[in-house]
Amino acid sequence: MRIFDRIKAGDINKLKIECLDLIGVCYASLGQKPDKEQMKIMAQLFYNDLVTYHTNLTMQEIAFAINKGLRKAEDGTSVFINVRTWSVWLKDYKTNAIEKRRQNQITDFELHKQAQKQIASTINKARRIK
């Protein structure tokens, strides 16, 4: 469900918790340990950005874009969790998705979802064989 639809449905508290969780995953992925107050502030800034600039995305797309950004540091530069960083990652994701849709291609996120379904299917088949 898109961020816009979740806000409209009154799913704000759950969305804020998901923002906090995603920010926490980012810090953990980078081996950083911010204090609780910093985490809370960053999660609020992230939430504000999502509801202001990225309402057409789902939380799964956002998590995918952030995850991709965490792993794609260019030129060996260090990555820091801040407004500018996640803004670049989300903008890159949206630009890429728009271009792929314009060319009638499958987006990276859609490919990711297909791969996840195939993996789950393979695991389920392997369980049934046992």
N, CA, C and O atoms as a MOPAC input file, in Angstrom:
PM7 MOZYME 1SCF
protein

 N      0.85100 1    -1.17600 1     0.00000 1
 C      0.00000 1     0.00000 1     0.00000 1
 C      0.90000 1     1.24400 1     0.00000 1
 O      1.85000 1     1.33400 1     0.77800 1
 N      0.59400 1     2.17900 1    -0.86500 1
 C      1.38000 1     3.40900 1    -0.95500 1
 C      1.30600 1     4.21200 1     0.34400 1
 O      0.34600 1     4.08500 1     1.10400 1
 N      2.31000 1     5.02800 1     0.59000 1
 C      2.35400 1     5.87300 1     1.78700 1
 C      1.09600 1     6.73500 1     1.84700 1
 O      0.49100 1     6.88100 1     2.90900 1
 N      0.70700 1     7.29800 1     0.72100 1
 C     -0.49400 1     8.13400 1     0.67200 1
 C     -1.72000 1     7.37600 1     1.17200 1
 O     -2.49500 1     7.89700 1     1.97500 1
 N     -1.89100 1     6.14800 1     0.69500 1
 C     -3.04100 1     5.34300 1     1.08400 1
 C     -2.99200 1     4.97600 1     2.56000 1
 O     -4.02800 1     4.90600 1     3.22100 1
 N     -1.79800 1     4.74300 1     3.07300 1
 C     -1.66000 1     4.40500 1     4.49300 1
 C     -2.01100 1     5.59800 1     5.37700 1
 O     -2.64500 1     5.44000 1     6.42100 1
 N     -1.60000 1     6.78400 1     4.95800 1
 C     -1.94100 1     7.98700 1     5.71400 1
 C     -3.44800 1     8.19200 1     5.69000 1
 O     -4.06600 1     8.47400 1     6.71700 1
 N     -4.02300 1     8.04800 1     4.52400 1
 C     -5.47000 1     8.20200 1     4.34500 1
 C     -6.23900 1     7.20200 1     5.21800 1
 O     -7.30700 1     7.51900 1     5.74200 1
 N     -5.68500 1     5.99100 1     5.36700 1
 C     -6.33400 1     4.94600 1     6.16400 1
 C     -6.07000 1     5.11200 1     7.66300 1
 O     -6.59000 1     4.33900 1     8.46800 1
 N     -5.27300 1     6.10600 1     8.04400 1
 C     -4.99900 1     6.34900 1     9.45600 1
 C     -3.93900 1     5.42900 1    10.03700 1
 O     -3.91100 1     5.19500 1    11.24600 1
 N     -3.07400 1     4.91100 1     9.19200 1
 C     -2.03800 1     3.95600 1     9.59700 1
 C     -0.74100 1     4.67800 1     9.98600 1
 O      0.35600 1     4.17400 1     9.74200 1
 N     -0.87700 1     5.84600 1    10.58600 1
 C      0.26800 1     6.71700 1    10.83500 1
 C      1.21600 1     6.14800 1    11.88600 1
 O      2.43000 1     6.16700 1    11.68000 1
 N      0.70300 1     5.64400 1    13.00100 1
 C      1.58300 1     5.13400 1    14.05500 1
 C      2.40200 1     3.93500 1    13.58500 1
 O      3.59200 1     3.84100 1    13.88700 1
 N      1.78200 1     3.03200 1    12.85800 1
 C      2.50800 1     1.87800 1    12.34000 1
 C      3.56500 1     2.32900 1    11.33900 1
 O      4.66900 1     1.78500 1    11.31100 1
 N      3.23300 1     3.31100 1    10.52700 1
 C      4.18000 1     3.84900 1     9.56200 1
 C      5.38100 1     4.47800 1    10.27200 1
 O      6.51800 1     4.30700 1     9.83300 1
 N      5.13700 1     5.19700 1    11.35500 1
 C      6.22900 1     5.80400 1    12.12400 1
 C      7.13100 1     4.72900 1    12.72500 1
 O      8.35100 1     4.88700 1    12.75900 1
 N      6.53900 1     3.64700 1    13.19400 1
 C      7.32900 1     2.54000 1    13.75600 1
 C      8.17500 1     1.89200 1    12.66600 1
 O      9.33600 1     1.55400 1    12.89600 1
 N      7.59300 1     1.71900 1    11.47600 1
 C      8.34400 1     1.15200 1    10.35500 1
 C      9.50500 1     2.06300 1     9.95500 1
 O     10.57100 1     1.57900 1     9.57600 1
 N      9.30100 1     3.37100 1    10.03600 1
 C     10.37800 1     4.32200 1     9.73900 1
 C     11.50500 1     4.16000 1    10.76000 1
 O     12.68000 1     4.12700 1    10.39500 1
 N     11.14500 1     4.05900 1    12.02800 1
 C     12.14200 1     3.86400 1    13.08200 1
 C     12.89700 1     2.55300 1    12.86400 1
 O     14.11900 1     2.50800 1    13.00300 1
 N     12.17200 1     1.49100 1    12.52600 1
 C     12.80800 1     0.19800 1    12.26500 1
 C     13.77600 1     0.28300 1    11.09200 1
 O     14.88800 1    -0.24200 1    11.16500 1
 N     13.36700 1     0.93100 1    10.02400 1
 C     14.21200 1     1.02700 1     8.83400 1
 C     15.46200 1     1.86100 1     9.11700 1
 O     16.55300 1     1.51000 1     8.66800 1
 N     15.31300 1     2.94200 1     9.84500 1
 C     16.47900 1     3.75200 1    10.22100 1
 C     17.41600 1     2.92200 1    11.09600 1
 O     18.63600 1     2.99100 1    10.94600 1
 N     16.84400 1     2.14100 1    12.00500 1
 C     17.65500 1     1.26700 1    12.85400 1
 C     18.42900 1     0.24900 1    12.04700 1
 O     19.59700 1    -0.01500 1    12.33500 1
 N     17.79200 1    -0.33000 1    11.03600 1
 C     18.45900 1    -1.29000 1    10.15500 1
 C     19.60400 1    -0.60300 1     9.40800 1
 O     20.67200 1    -1.19000 1     9.22900 1
 N     19.38700 1     0.61700 1     8.98000 1
 C     20.44300 1     1.35800 1     8.27900 1
 C     21.66200 1     1.52800 1     9.18000 1
 O     22.78700 1     1.23600 1     8.77400 1
 N     21.43800 1     1.99700 1    10.39000 1
 C     22.55400 1     2.18000 1    11.31900 1
 C     23.24800 1     0.85300 1    11.60100 1
 O     24.47700 1     0.79100 1    11.60900 1
 N     22.48400 1    -0.20400 1    11.83000 1
 C     23.07200 1    -1.51800 1    12.10800 1
 C     23.87400 1    -2.01300 1    10.90800 1
 O     24.95100 1    -2.58200 1    11.07900 1
 N     23.36400 1    -1.80300 1     9.70300 1
 C     24.06500 1    -2.23600 1     8.49700 1
 C     25.41200 1    -1.54700 1     8.34400 1
 O     26.35100 1    -2.10800 1     7.77900 1
 N     25.49400 1    -0.33400 1     8.84900 1
 C     26.73700 1     0.44000 1     8.74800 1
 C     27.62700 1     0.26600 1     9.97700 1
 O     28.71600 1     0.83700 1    10.05300 1
 N     27.15000 1    -0.53000 1    10.93900 1
 C     27.93300 1    -0.75700 1    12.15000 1
 C     27.95200 1     0.43400 1    13.08400 1
 O     28.87400 1     0.58900 1    13.88500 1
 N     26.94000 1     1.27400 1    12.98500 1
 C     26.86600 1     2.46500 1    13.83300 1
 C     25.86400 1     2.24200 1    14.95500 1
 O     24.89500 1     1.50000 1    14.79500 1
 N     26.10500 1     2.88700 1    16.08800 1
 C     25.22800 1     2.73400 1    17.24300 1
 C     24.82700 1     4.11600 1    17.77200 1
 O     25.42100 1     4.61400 1    18.72900 1
 N     23.83300 1     4.72300 1    17.15400 1
 C     23.38100 1     6.03700 1    17.64000 1
 C     22.60400 1     5.88400 1    18.94500 1
 O     22.10400 1     4.80400 1    19.26000 1
 N     22.51000 1     6.97800 1    19.69800 1
 C     21.70900 1     6.91100 1    20.91900 1
 C     20.22000 1     6.97100 1    20.56300 1
 O     19.86100 1     7.28400 1    19.42800 1
 N     19.37700 1     6.67700 1    21.51800 1
 C     17.93000 1     6.59500 1    21.26800 1
 C     17.35500 1     7.91400 1    20.78300 1
 O     16.47100 1     7.92500 1    19.92700 1
 N     17.83800 1     9.00700 1    21.30900 1
 C     17.32200 1    10.31900 1    20.90500 1
 C     17.66100 1    10.61200 1    19.44700 1
 O     16.82500 1    11.13100 1    18.70700 1
 N     18.85900 1    10.28900 1    19.03900 1
 C     19.25200 1    10.49800 1    17.63900 1
 C     18.41000 1     9.61600 1    16.71300 1
 O     17.96400 1    10.06600 1    15.65800 1
 N     18.19500 1     8.36100 1    17.11200 1
 C     17.35800 1     7.45600 1    16.32100 1
 C     15.95200 1     8.02500 1    16.16700 1
 O     15.38600 1     8.01500 1    15.07400 1
 N     15.39800 1     8.51500 1    17.25500 1
 C     14.04400 1     9.06700 1    17.25300 1
 C     13.95000 1    10.28100 1    16.32200 1
 O     12.99400 1    10.41300 1    15.55700 1
 N     14.93500 1    11.15100 1    16.39500 1
 C     14.94300 1    12.35700 1    15.55600 1
 C     15.08100 1    11.98000 1    14.08500 1
 O     14.36000 1    12.50600 1    13.23700 1
 N     16.00700 1    11.06900 1    13.78200 1
 C     16.20800 1    10.65900 1    12.38900 1
 C     14.96500 1     9.96800 1    11.82800 1
 O     14.59000 1    10.19200 1    10.67700 1
 N     14.33400 1     9.13600 1    12.64000 1
 C     13.11400 1     8.45000 1    12.19100 1
 C     12.00500 1     9.46400 1    11.91400 1
 O     11.24700 1     9.30200 1    10.95800 1
 N     11.90100 1    10.50700 1    12.74000 1
 C     10.88200 1    11.53600 1    12.51600 1
 C     11.17500 1    12.31500 1    11.23000 1
 O     10.26000 1    12.61600 1    10.46300 1
 N     12.43700 1    12.63700 1    10.99900 1
 C     12.81400 1    13.32100 1     9.76100 1
 C     12.51100 1    12.43900 1     8.54600 1
 O     12.02000 1    12.92200 1     7.52600 1
 N     12.80700 1    11.14600 1     8.66700 1
 C     12.54400 1    10.19900 1     7.58700 1
 C     11.04900 1    10.10600 1     7.31500 1
 O     10.61800 1    10.14900 1     6.16200 1
 N     10.26400 1     9.97900 1     8.37200 1
 C      8.80400 1     9.93600 1     8.23500 1
 C      8.30100 1    11.20200 1     7.53500 1
 O      7.49300 1    11.12900 1     6.61000 1
 N      8.78200 1    12.35000 1     7.98200 1
 C      8.35300 1    13.61900 1     7.37800 1
 C      8.67600 1    13.66500 1     5.88500 1
 O      7.86500 1    14.13100 1     5.08500 1
 N      9.85200 1    13.18700 1     5.51700 1
 C     10.20700 1    13.15400 1     4.09500 1
 C      9.28800 1    12.22800 1     3.31200 1
 O      8.85000 1    12.56600 1     2.21300 1
 N      8.99600 1    11.05700 1     3.87800 1
 C      8.12800 1    10.11200 1     3.17300 1
 C      6.74700 1    10.68900 1     2.93000 1
 O      6.20600 1    10.57400 1     1.83000 1
 N      6.17100 1    11.31000 1     3.95500 1
 C      4.80400 1    11.82500 1     3.80100 1
 C      4.76700 1    13.12500 1     3.01000 1
 O      3.70000 1    13.55300 1     2.57100 1
 N      5.92400 1    13.75600 1     2.82500 1
 C      5.97700 1    14.99700 1     2.05700 1
 C      6.36500 1    14.76800 1     0.59700 1
 O      5.77800 1    15.36100 1    -0.30900 1
 N      7.35900 1    13.90100 1     0.37400 1
 C      7.93200 1    13.77000 1    -0.96800 1
 C      7.76900 1    12.40300 1    -1.63300 1
 O      7.97400 1    12.27900 1    -2.84100 1
 N      7.40900 1    11.38800 1    -0.87100 1
 C      7.42400 1    10.03500 1    -1.43100 1
 C      6.12500 1     9.27300 1    -1.18700 1
 O      6.14600 1     8.06300 1    -0.95800 1
 N      5.01300 1     9.96500 1    -1.23400 1
 C      3.72700 1     9.33300 1    -0.91900 1
 C      3.27400 1     8.32600 1    -1.96800 1
 O      2.37600 1     7.52600 1    -1.71000 1
 N      3.88700 1     8.35800 1    -3.14600 1
 C      3.47400 1     7.43200 1    -4.20100 1
 C      4.20000 1     6.08400 1    -4.11200 1
 O      3.91200 1     5.17900 1    -4.89600 1
 N      5.13800 1     5.94100 1    -3.16500 1
 C      5.86900 1     4.69600 1    -2.99500 1
 C      5.27000 1     3.84700 1    -1.88100 1
 O      4.59200 1     4.36200 1    -0.99200 1
 N      5.52500 1     2.54800 1    -1.93500 1
 C      5.14600 1     1.67200 1    -0.82200 1
 C      6.33300 1     1.59400 1     0.13000 1
 O      7.45600 1     1.94200 1    -0.23400 1
 N      6.07600 1     1.13900 1     1.34200 1
 C      7.16100 1     0.98900 1     2.30200 1
 C      8.13800 1    -0.08600 1     1.82700 1
 O      9.33100 1    -0.00100 1     2.11700 1
 N      7.65100 1    -1.09200 1     1.10400 1
 C      8.53500 1    -2.13300 1     0.57500 1
 C      9.48300 1    -1.54000 1    -0.47700 1
 O     10.66100 1    -1.89300 1    -0.51900 1
 N      8.97400 1    -0.65100 1    -1.31400 1
 C      9.83000 1     0.00200 1    -2.31100 1
 C     10.86700 1     0.88400 1    -1.62000 1
 O     12.02900 1     0.92500 1    -2.02400 1
 N     10.44100 1     1.57900 1    -0.58800 1
 C     11.34700 1     2.46000 1     0.14800 1
 C     12.45700 1     1.63900 1     0.79700 1
 O     13.63200 1     1.99500 1     0.70700 1
 N     12.08600 1     0.54600 1     1.44400 1
 C     13.08400 1    -0.32200 1     2.07200 1
 C     14.04300 1    -0.88700 1     1.02200 1
 O     15.24500 1    -0.98800 1     1.26600 1
 N     13.51200 1    -1.25100 1    -0.13700 1
 C     14.34700 1    -1.76200 1    -1.23100 1
 C     15.33600 1    -0.69000 1    -1.68000 1
 O     16.52300 1    -0.97500 1    -1.84400 1
 N     14.86600 1     0.52600 1    -1.87700 1
 C     15.72800 1     1.62500 1    -2.32800 1
 C     16.81100 1     1.94100 1    -1.29700 1
 O     17.96300 1     2.18300 1    -1.65700 1
 N     16.44400 1     1.93900 1    -0.03300 1
 C     17.40400 1     2.21900 1     1.03900 1
 C     18.44200 1     1.09900 1     1.09300 1
 O     19.64100 1     1.35800 1     1.19000 1
 N     17.97300 1    -0.13700 1     1.02900 1
 C     18.87300 1    -1.29100 1     1.06300 1
 C     19.86000 1    -1.24500 1    -0.10400 1
 O     21.05100 1    -1.50800 1     0.06400 1
 N     19.35700 1    -0.91400 1    -1.26600 1
 C     20.21000 1    -0.80300 1    -2.45700 1
 C     21.22100 1     0.32900 1    -2.27100 1
 O     22.39300 1     0.18400 1    -2.61800 1
 N     20.76700 1     1.44400 1    -1.72900 1
 C     21.65400 1     2.58100 1    -1.48900 1
 C     22.75500 1     2.27300 1    -0.49000 1
 O     23.89700 1     2.69800 1    -0.66400 1
 N     22.41400 1     1.54000 1     0.54800 1
 C     23.41000 1     1.17000 1     1.55100 1
 C     24.55100 1     0.36300 1     0.94700 1
 O     25.69500 1     0.46200 1     1.39000 1
 N     24.23600 1    -0.42500 1    -0.05500 1
 C     25.21700 1    -1.32400 1    -0.64000 1
 C     25.91700 1    -0.74500 1    -1.87300 1
 O     26.79800 1    -1.38800 1    -2.44300 1
 N     25.53200 1     0.45300 1    -2.28000 1
 C     26.03600 1     1.02100 1    -3.53000 1
 C     26.87900 1     2.28000 1    -3.29800 1
 O     26.78500 1     3.23500 1    -4.06900 1
 N     27.67800 1     2.28800 1    -2.27300 1
 C     28.51900 1     3.46600 1    -2.03900 1
 C     29.46300 1     3.63400 1    -3.22000 1
 O     30.20600 1     2.71800 1    -3.57200 1
 N     29.42600 1     4.79300 1    -3.81600 1
 C     30.23700 1     5.04100 1    -5.00800 1
 C     31.62900 1     5.52700 1    -4.61800 1
 O     31.80200 1     6.23300 1    -3.62500 1
 N     32.59300 1     5.14100 1    -5.40300 1
 C     33.97700 1     5.57800 1    -5.22100 1
 C     34.53200 1     5.23800 1    -3.84100 1
 O     35.46300 1     5.89400 1    -3.37200 1
 N     33.97400 1     4.22400 1    -3.18700 1
 C     34.47300 1     3.81100 1    -1.88800 1
 C     34.22400 1     4.81700 1    -0.78500 1
 O     34.85400 1     4.75500 1     0.27000 1
 N     33.30900 1     5.74400 1    -1.02000 1
 C     33.03400 1     6.76500 1    -0.01100 1
 C     32.23500 1     6.17800 1     1.14100 1
 O     31.49700 1     5.20700 1     0.97300 1
 N     32.39100 1     6.77200 1     2.29100 1
 C     31.63700 1     6.34700 1     3.46300 1
 C     30.18600 1     6.76800 1     3.32600 1
 O     29.86600 1     7.74200 1     2.64400 1
 N     29.32600 1     6.02800 1     3.97600 1
 C     27.89900 1     6.32100 1     3.93200 1
 C     27.45700 1     6.75700 1     5.32000 1
 O     27.84300 1     6.15300 1     6.32100 1
 N     26.66300 1     7.78300 1     5.37500 1
 C     26.09300 1     8.25000 1     6.62400 1
 C     24.58400 1     8.32600 1     6.46200 1
 O     24.08100 1     8.65500 1     5.38800 1
 N     23.88500 1     8.02900 1     7.50700 1
 C     22.42800 1     8.11900 1     7.47300 1
 C     22.04800 1     9.55600 1     7.79100 1
 O     22.22000 1    10.03800 1     8.91000 1
 N     21.53000 1    10.22100 1     6.77500 1
 C     21.05100 1    11.58900 1     6.95400 1
 C     20.03000 1    11.89300 1     5.85600 1
 O     19.80800 1    11.08400 1     4.95500 1
 N     19.43500 1    13.03300 1     5.94600 1
 C     18.37300 1    13.41100 1     5.01200 1
 C     18.88100 1    13.39900 1     3.57300 1
 O     18.21700 1    12.86600 1     2.68400 1
 N     20.02400 1    13.96900 1     3.35000 1
 C     20.53700 1    14.03600 1     1.99000 1
 C     20.77200 1    12.64100 1     1.40600 1
 O     20.42800 1    12.38100 1     0.25300 1
 N     21.35200 1    11.76000 1     2.19600 1
 C     21.65400 1    10.41200 1     1.71500 1
 C     20.39700 1     9.67000 1     1.30700 1
 O     20.32300 1     9.15700 1     0.19000 1
 N     19.40200 1     9.59900 1     2.18800 1
 C     18.20800 1     8.84400 1     1.81000 1
 C     17.42400 1     9.54600 1     0.71100 1
 O     16.72500 1     8.89400 1    -0.06400 1
 N     17.53200 1    10.85700 1     0.63800 1
 C     16.86200 1    11.57000 1    -0.45300 1
 C     17.46200 1    11.18100 1    -1.80300 1
 O     16.74000 1    10.98200 1    -2.78000 1
 N     18.78300 1    11.07700 1    -1.84700 1
 C     19.46000 1    10.66300 1    -3.08100 1
 C     19.04900 1     9.24100 1    -3.44400 1
 O     18.73000 1     8.96600 1    -4.60100 1
 N     19.05300 1     8.33600 1    -2.46800 1
 C     18.70100 1     6.93500 1    -2.73500 1
 C     17.27200 1     6.80600 1    -3.25000 1
 O     17.01900 1     6.07700 1    -4.20900 1
 N     16.34600 1     7.50600 1    -2.62100 1
 C     14.94000 1     7.41500 1    -3.04000 1
 C     14.73100 1     8.07500 1    -4.39900 1
 O     13.96300 1     7.57700 1    -5.22200 1
 N     15.41700 1     9.19900 1    -4.63500 1
 C     15.31200 1     9.85400 1    -5.94200 1
 C     15.87900 1     8.95200 1    -7.03700 1
 O     15.28700 1     8.81800 1    -8.10700 1
 N     17.02200 1     8.33700 1    -6.76500 1
 C     17.61600 1     7.41300 1    -7.74800 1
 C     16.66300 1     6.26600 1    -8.05800 1
 O     16.48600 1     5.88900 1    -9.21700 1
 N     16.04800 1     5.71300 1    -7.00900 1
 C     15.11500 1     4.61000 1    -7.20100 1
 C     13.93700 1     5.05100 1    -8.08000 1
 O     13.57700 1     4.37000 1    -9.04100 1
 N     13.34600 1     6.19500 1    -7.73600 1
 C     12.18000 1     6.66200 1    -8.49500 1
 C     12.54800 1     6.99100 1    -9.94000 1
 O     11.79600 1     6.66300 1   -10.85800 1
 N     13.69200 1     7.63300 1   -10.14900 1
 C     14.13000 1     7.97200 1   -11.50400 1
 C     14.32200 1     6.71000 1   -12.33600 1
 O     13.88600 1     6.63700 1   -13.48400 1
 N     14.98000 1     5.72100 1   -11.74200 1
 C     15.21600 1     4.45800 1   -12.43200 1
 C     13.90100 1     3.74800 1   -12.74500 1
 O     13.71900 1     3.24300 1   -13.85200 1
 N     12.98700 1     3.70800 1   -11.77800 1
 C     11.70200 1     3.03000 1   -11.98300 1
 C     10.88200 1     3.72300 1   -13.06600 1
 O     10.26600 1     3.05600 1   -13.89800 1
 N     10.86800 1     5.04100 1   -13.06100 1
 C     10.12500 1     5.79500 1   -14.07900 1
 C     10.68900 1     5.50200 1   -15.46700 1
 O      9.93800 1     5.28100 1   -16.41600 1
 N     12.01600 1     5.50300 1   -15.57700 1
 C     12.65200 1     5.25200 1   -16.87100 1
 C     12.35200 1     3.83300 1   -17.36600 1
 O     12.06100 1     3.63000 1   -18.54400 1
 N     12.42500 1     2.86500 1   -16.46400 1
 C     12.13600 1     1.48000 1   -16.87200 1
 C     10.68400 1     1.33100 1   -17.30300 1
 O     10.40200 1     0.65800 1   -18.29400 1
 N      9.75600 1     1.95100 1   -16.57100 1
 C      8.33900 1     1.87800 1   -16.94600 1
 C      8.10800 1     2.55300 1   -18.29100 1
 O      7.32000 1     2.07200 1   -19.10500 1
 N      8.78900 1     3.65900 1   -18.52300 1
 C      8.66000 1     4.37800 1   -19.79800 1
 C      9.11400 1     3.49500 1   -20.95700 1
 O      8.57200 1     3.57600 1   -22.05900 1
 N     10.10600 1     2.65800 1   -20.70100 1
 C     10.62200 1     1.76300 1   -21.73000 1
 C      9.93000 1     0.39000 1   -21.70300 1
 O     10.38500 1    -0.55800 1   -22.34400 1
 N      8.83500 1     0.30300 1   -20.95900 1
 C      8.08900 1    -0.95700 1   -20.82100 1
 C      8.96600 1    -2.10300 1   -20.31900 1
 O      8.84200 1    -3.24000 1   -20.77400 1
 N      9.84500 1    -1.78900 1   -19.38300 1
 C     10.70100 1    -2.79500 1   -18.76200 1
 C     10.26000 1    -3.02500 1   -17.32400 1
 O      9.55800 1    -2.20400 1   -16.73300 1
 N     10.67600 1    -4.13700 1   -16.78400 1
 C     10.36900 1    -4.44900 1   -15.38500 1
 C     11.33100 1    -3.66400 1   -14.49700 1
 O     12.52900 1    -3.61200 1   -14.77600 1
 N     10.81600 1    -3.05600 1   -13.43300 1
 C     11.66600 1    -2.27300 1   -12.52400 1
 C     12.51500 1    -3.21300 1   -11.66600 1
 O     12.22700 1    -4.40500 1   -11.55300 1
 N     13.54600 1    -2.66200 1   -11.07700 1
 C     14.41200 1    -3.45000 1   -10.19400 1
 C     13.61800 1    -4.03000 1    -9.02800 1
 O     13.85300 1    -5.16900 1    -8.62400 1
 N     12.68900 1    -3.26000 1    -8.49000 1
 C     11.87900 1    -3.74300 1    -7.37100 1
 C     10.98700 1    -4.90100 1    -7.81400 1
 O     10.83300 1    -5.87900 1    -7.08200 1
 N     10.40600 1    -4.79700 1    -8.99500 1
 C      9.56600 1    -5.88400 1    -9.50600 1
 C     10.39300 1    -7.14500 1    -9.75100 1
 O      9.92500 1    -8.25400 1    -9.49200 1
 N     11.61500 1    -6.98000 1   -10.24700 1
 C     12.51500 1    -8.12100 1   -10.40800 1
 C     12.84000 1    -8.74500 1    -9.05500 1
 O     12.89100 1    -9.96700 1    -8.91300 1
 N     13.05700 1    -7.88700 1    -8.07000 1
 C     13.33700 1    -8.35300 1    -6.70900 1
 C     12.15500 1    -9.16000 1    -6.16000 1
 O     12.34400 1   -10.22600 1    -5.57600 1
 N     10.94400 1    -8.64600 1    -6.35100 1
 C      9.75400 1    -9.36900 1    -5.87800 1
 C      9.61400 1   -10.71000 1    -6.57600 1
 O      9.27900 1   -11.70700 1    -5.93600 1
 N      9.86500 1   -10.75000 1    -7.87700 1
 C      9.79400 1   -12.01000 1    -8.62000 1
 C     10.82100 1   -13.01200 1    -8.09400 1
 O     10.52100 1   -14.19600 1    -7.93900 1
 N     12.01900 1   -12.53400 1    -7.82500 1
 C     13.06700 1   -13.41400 1    -7.30400 1
 C     12.68500 1   -13.95600 1    -5.93100 1
 O     12.91600 1   -15.12800 1    -5.63200 1
 N     12.09500 1   -13.09600 1    -5.09400 1
 C     11.67100 1   -13.53300 1    -3.76100 1
 C     10.58700 1   -14.60400 1    -3.86500 1
 O     10.59200 1   -15.56700 1    -3.09900 1
 N      9.66100 1   -14.44000 1    -4.80500 1
 C      8.60700 1   -15.43700 1    -5.00300 1
 C      9.18900 1   -16.76400 1    -5.47000 1
 O      8.76400 1   -17.82900 1    -5.02200 1
 N     10.16800 1   -16.69400 1    -6.38000 1
 C     10.80000 1   -17.91400 1    -6.87700 1
 C     11.55900 1   -18.63300 1    -5.76200 1
 O     11.51700 1   -19.86000 1    -5.67300 1
 N     12.24100 1   -17.88300 1    -4.92500 1
 C     12.96700 1   -18.47400 1    -3.80100 1
 C     11.98500 1   -19.14200 1    -2.84500 1
 O     12.20700 1   -20.27100 1    -2.40800 1
 N     10.90300 1   -18.44500 1    -2.52100 1
 C      9.89100 1   -19.01200 1    -1.62200 1
 C      9.27700 1   -20.26900 1    -2.22000 1
 O      9.04200 1   -21.24500 1    -1.50800 1
 N      9.02000 1   -20.25100 1    -3.50000 1
 C      8.45300 1   -21.41600 1    -4.17200 1
 C      9.41500 1   -22.60400 1    -4.10700 1
 O      8.99900 1   -23.73100 1    -3.84200 1
 N     10.66800 1   -22.35100 1    -4.34300 1
 C     11.68200 1   -23.40900 1    -4.28100 1
 C     11.78800 1   -23.98200 1    -2.87600 1
 O     11.89200 1   -25.19700 1    -2.70600 1
 N     11.76200 1   -23.12800 1    -1.88200 1
 C     11.83100 1   -23.58600 1    -0.48700 1
 C     10.60800 1   -24.42800 1    -0.15200 1
 O     10.72500 1   -25.47800 1     0.48000 1
 N      9.43900 1   -23.97000 1    -0.57500 1
 C      8.20600 1   -24.73900 1    -0.31100 1
 C      8.23500 1   -26.09800 1    -0.99000 1
 O      7.80400 1   -27.09400 1    -0.41000 1
 N      8.74100 1   -26.14300 1    -2.21700 1
 C      8.85700 1   -27.42700 1    -2.92700 1
 C      9.81200 1   -28.36000 1    -2.20100 1
 O      9.54200 1   -29.55400 1    -2.06400 1
 N     10.93700 1   -27.81000 1    -1.73200 1
 C     11.92400 1   -28.62300 1    -1.01600 1
 C     11.34200 1   -29.15600 1     0.28400 1
 O     11.64800 1   -30.28300 1     0.67400 1
 N     10.52800 1   -28.39000 1     0.95200 1
 C      9.88500 1   -28.84100 1     2.19600 1
 C      8.91600 1   -29.96800 1     1.93400 1
 O      8.82400 1   -30.91400 1     2.71600 1
 N      8.18500 1   -29.86600 1     0.82300 1
 C      7.20200 1   -30.90200 1     0.48300 1
 C      7.87200 1   -32.22400 1     0.11000 1
 O      7.31000 1   -33.29500 1     0.34200 1
 N      9.05700 1   -32.14800 1    -0.45900 1
 C      9.78300 1   -33.34900 1    -0.87600 1
 C     10.25700 1   -34.14500 1     0.34100 1
 O     10.25300 1   -35.37600 1     0.31500 1
 N     10.65600 1   -33.46200 1     1.38600 1
 C     11.14100 1   -34.13200 1     2.59500 1
 C     10.05700 1   -34.93200 1     3.17400 1
 O     10.24900 1   -35.58200 1     4.20200 1

